[in-house]
Amino acid sequence: MGLGFEVVELTAIMHSPRVLAVAVAALLDRHAGPGPRRRFLQWLLVPERLGALPTRFLTGYFVAVRAVRREAPS
């Protein structure tokens, strides 16, 4: 028995070192202006390149699924 959806894509997301990212974000939130915060957010995008590698399920923190509703048989 299915729920009427078909998985069309499966990947891993959020490849930044989470413990470090959370600590630095908290520090910047308390003590930095918009410039350093913006640069930090840009830096967080760099590890996302790991999502293109075959090891993405080892480096990602979450699994993302894209599913589409199947057409009901007529």
Helices and strands as residue ranges (DSSP letters): E 5-13, H 18-31, H 34-45, G 46-52, H 56-59, E 62-69
